[in-house]
Amino acid sequence: MANIEHLNLANFRLFKHFSLEPSPNINLISGINASGKTSILESIWYLATGTSFCTKNLDDLFHRTSDSGSIFSENPIHLLNIQAKISQENDSLATPTTYSIQRKDGKNQFFIADKIQKNAIKHAEKLATVLVTPENLLMIGGAPSLRRKRLNWGCFYIFPLYHKILSRYERALKQRNKALKRQYANQEIQQWDSILAREARYISECRESYLELLEPHFKHALECTVHSLDSKAISMKYDNTINTSPATELSEQFWLHSYEKSLQRDRRDGYTNYGPHRGDMHIKLQDRMVDNWLSRGQWKILSSVLLLSQAMLLKQKSNLQPIVLIDDFSSELDAKHQDNFIRYIHDHIGGQTFISAVSTDRLKKEIKHYNIKCFELMDR
């Protein structure tokens, strides 16, 4: 179980130096706008993934008077695998393991117990983090890339080879698209087809299997949090972007034939039209696409349910206890749904949760019987 006991920020965003000792359960972070609420959640996400949910340029994360930034977090890891120390889970004398990320000269460096890591993979594996932000609450009705990110996130934890296979696919895709754009000979383009076909089969199978695993959790979370929608009428399906009958086996040979068949179109467009990089997650209610007839507010609610159901599946299948980050909570969901979601997190997901909002007064009253810790940030 990953649990942040102490979080220390140095030269990060608004904070020259900042320390936090959160609760292992629910943490409410309040404060006026621009006080650093979102930055605290962003620092945890950055520690776990090496990326930001607020900017693509990671040098924006630096404190404006600093030329380098670092985030350190001391985490006692108690996972149900060979690295876990379950007997010490409640041992206050156990020495926490230090996970840190440092950025300097345009590069991230990851450390576990002062040992440098090749990349963010070990951090992501141990610090599984579910992120709920105003932006990804539009996932249901938004671009397919938003839903693909969620599929990739989920498959990363459930299928051990998924990240490696996906990386190989993306490298081959980049080379094929480069050859298409430069109008290389057919042979130079098609040399990548066999790699793409092999990896596309595995990626598609993983995504289909993942949604089969996720659907019952999605329905259960819907039953617990949203009483206005019939969870029994909800269905989830992976769309490979190729029109086929349900009986069609998406084998390696099928994908290879698809790439060969689409070569002329791909040449004309300058990119590869088919494959997992165009895949999508479809959610239907009574056989109708939910993004076509539900309101924008309902999109947000369903997106929240989807994210929480992913956390629940992760906990069940991988024995990892995810950390849940919810940014700007009160501005995106009405009071009833806020309470329902907090109750679901507390009763079913458990673990450590960080919630930011301008004001948490109402929430504190509603969940006062839970084990919560409150932080109020001052104007910086």
N, C-alpha and C positions, 0 to 999 in steps of 0.2 A: 504494500500500500504506500503510494507516494503521498507525502504530507509535508508541506512547506512549514517548517517551524520558525524560520527566520528568513527574511528577505532584505537584502541590502543592495541599494542602488548607488552607483557612483558615476557622475557625469552623464546622467540619462535624462533626456527631455528637460523638464523644469527643475529636476533635482540635481544639485551638486552632490549632496549626500542625503540619503534617506533610508530609514530602517523600519521594518514592520515585523511584528510577531503575531501572525494571524492564528485564529482558532482552527482546529482540525475539522471543524464543521462549517457553519455558515458565517461569512464575513460580509458585513454591510459597510460600504465605503461611500460617504456622502461629502458634499461640498459644493460651493458655487461653481459656475462654469470657469474653465481654465485654472482650476486648482490642482489638477493632476490626477483625478480619479481614473480616467481612461488610461493614463500613462502607467499606472500601477498594474492594471490588467494587461496592458501591452507588454510590460517588462516580463511578466510571467510567460506570456505567449512567446516572446522572443527567446527567453531562456530555454523553452521546450522545443522550439522549432528553428530558431535562427532567422525567422522572418517577422515582419510586422503586419498587423491588420490595418494600419493607418497610413502607411507609405511604402512605396516600392524602393525608394532611395534610403537605404539603411543609415547613411551618414546623417540623415535628418534626425536620427535618434540622439545624437550627441547633445549634451548640454551646450548651450550657445557660447560659453566661454572656454570650452574644452576641445582638444583635438583628438581625444580618444574616450571611449566609454566602456563600462563593464557592468555586469550584473552578477551577483553572487547569491546563491541560495543554498542553505544547509537543509538537506532532506534525509530523514531516516527512511530508507526504502525497505518495505516489508511486502514483498510480492510472493505470490504463490508459485515459485519456481526455484531453481537452484541458487539463485542469488538472494533469495528472501531470508530474512532472519525473524521469522514469525515469533519465536520465543522472546524476542526483545521488543516486540511491537509496543508494549505498554511499559517498557523499562526506561524510566527517566534517566538512568545512568548510561544508556547506550549512546555511543558517539555517532552523531549524524554524518552522513556522507555529503561532502560539498560538491555541488554541481555549479559550474560557472561558465559564463560566456564573456569573452572580451572582444572588442572590435577596435582595430587600429590599422591605419594605412589601407582603408577600404576592404579589410578582410575580417571575417569572424574566426575566432578560435574558441573551441569548446574544451572544457576540462571536467574530469570527474576525479575527485580526491587528488587534485593537483596534477593528474595525468592527462596530457593533451590527447584529444580524440581527433580522428581523421575528418569527421563531419558531424552533423547533428543527429545522426541515426540513433545513437545510444541515448541521447537526451530525449528524443521523441519516443523511444521505446519505453523508457522508465517514467517519463512525465507526460503521460497521455492526457491531453487537454482538450476539452470541448468548449468551443467559443460561440457565444450568442451575442451578436452585435446588430445594430439597426440595419447595416448593409446586408448581412446574410439572412435577415428575417424576410427579405424579398426573394429568397432563393426559389421558392415554389413558382413564382411567376416571372423570375428573372432569366438571365442567359443560361444556356445549358452548361457553360463552363463552371458556374457556381455549383450545380448539382454533381458534375464530374468530380469536383474537388472533394465533395462529401463522400462520394463512392471511393475515391482513392484513399481518403483518410481512413475509412472503415476497413477496406481491404488490406491496408498496410498492417493492421493489428491482427486480423483474422487469418490471413494467408502468408506464411513466412517468406515465400519467394516473390511476393507480389511487387514489392518496391524494386527489386533487382530486375525483374522482367519488364516492368513499366519503364524503367530507365533505359534498358536496351532498346525497347520499342521507340522511345522518344528520340534516341540518338539516330536510329536508322531512318525514322521519319524525317528528321532534320536533313539528313544527307539526300534522301529521295526528293524532298521538296527543293533542295538546292539544285539538284540535277534537272528537275523540271523547269525551274525558273530560268536556268541558263541554257535550256533547250539542248541538253546533251543527247547523245544517241540512245536509242531504246535500250541497248544492252547495258549502258551505264546507269540507266534509271532502274531497270528491272533487276539488277544485281541485289537490290535491297528488298525485293518483294518476298523472298523466302523467309528472311528474318522477320519482316513485318507480319507475314501470315502466321508464322509459328507463335510469335508473342501475342498477336491479336486474339488467337484462339484461347490462350491461357487467360488473358486479361478479361475477355468477354465472359468466360466461364466463371471466373472469380466474382465478377460484378453481378452476374445472374444469381449465383449462389448466395452472395451477400444480401441481396434484396429479399430472397426467400427466407433468410434468417432474420432479417430486420422487420419484415411485415408484421408478424405477431406482436413484436415489441411496440411497433408504431401504433397498432390498433389498441393495445393495452394502455399506452400513454394517452391516447386520444380519449379512451373511456374515462380515465382518471382526471383529465384536465379540461376537456371540451365536451360539454354535454349537449350542445346544439347540433352536432354532426353524428351521423350513424356510423360508428366504426366498422360495423359488419359490411357496410357497402363500400369500404375503402379497399383499393388494391394497388399494388406496386409492381412495376415491370421495367426491365432494362430494355432500352431501344438501341439496337446496333446500327441504326441509320440506314440499313438495307432492307428493302421490302421483301420479306420472305414469309412463307407459310410457317405456322407454329411447329410443323413436323420437320422443318429443315434443320439439319445438323450443321452448326457453324464450325466446321472442321478446318484444319490447316489448309486442306485442299480447296475448300470453299473460299477462304480468304484469298488464297493465291489466285484463283480464277477471277475473283472480284477485282483484284488489282490489275490483272492483265486486261480484263474487259473494260476497265475505266481509264486505261492509259491515255487514249486520245483526248478524253474530256479533261484528264489531269494535266495533260500538256497544254491544252487551251487555257485552263484556269491558272496554271502555274503552281498548283499545290495538289496534295493527295486528298481526294474527296471522301474516301471511305476508311473506316477503322475506328478503334476505340477512342481516338482523339476527337471524334465527332459524336461519341455515344452520349446517351442521356437517360435520366431516370424519369419515368412517367408515373404519376400518381393520379388515380381515377376515383371518382365517387359516382357510384351507379353507372359505371362504364363511360363516364364523361370526364374529360381532362379537367382537373380542378382549377387550373389557371385560366380556363375559358369562361367560367361562370361564377366563381367565388369572388368575393370582394377583396380589395387590397388588405383590409384588416384581417380577413380570414386567411389570406396568404401568410401573414406574419404569424398567426396562431399556429397554422400547420407547419410552418418552417421551424418554429420553436419546438413543437412536438417531435418533429423529425430529428432535430439535434439531440433532444433528451433521450429519445429512443435509441439513438446511436450510442449514447453513453451507457445505457442499460445493457445493450447487446455486448458492448466491449467488456463490461464488468462480468457478464455471465460467461462469455466464451473464452476470454483470455486471462481471467482472474486479475485483471488490472483495475484499480480503482481510479477512474478519471477525475481530474480536477475540472470543475465547471466554472467558466468565466462568463458573467452576464453584464454587458455594458449598457448603461443608460436605460435601465430596466423600466422605470416608471413612465417614461415617455413613449414607449412602444406598445404596451399592453394595458388594458383596463384593469382596474383593481381586482375584479373577480378572477380573471385569468392569471394575474400575478400571484394571487394567493394559491390558486390551484397548482401552478407550476412549482412554487416553493414547496408546497406540500408533497408533490410527486418527487422532487429532488430529495427531500428529507426522508420520506418513507421508503423509497425504492432505490434510488441511486446511492445516497449516502455520500460519504467522503467529504472532501473540502470544496467549498463553493465561495466565489468572490462575486459580489453584486455591487455595481456602482449606480448611483442615482443622485440627483441634485438634493433630494430630501428622502430620508428613509424613515421618517417619523411614523407614517401610517403602517409600513411594513413591520417596524419594531413592535407596534401594538398587536398586530395580527399574529406574529410568530414569536411572541415573548416567551412561550413555553418551550421553544426550541433552544438548543445550545448555540447562541449567536454571540458574535463579538462585533462591536461597532467602532468605526474610525471616522472622524470628521476632519477633513483637510481644510486648512486655512488658506486664505487668498495669498498667492505667491507673487 
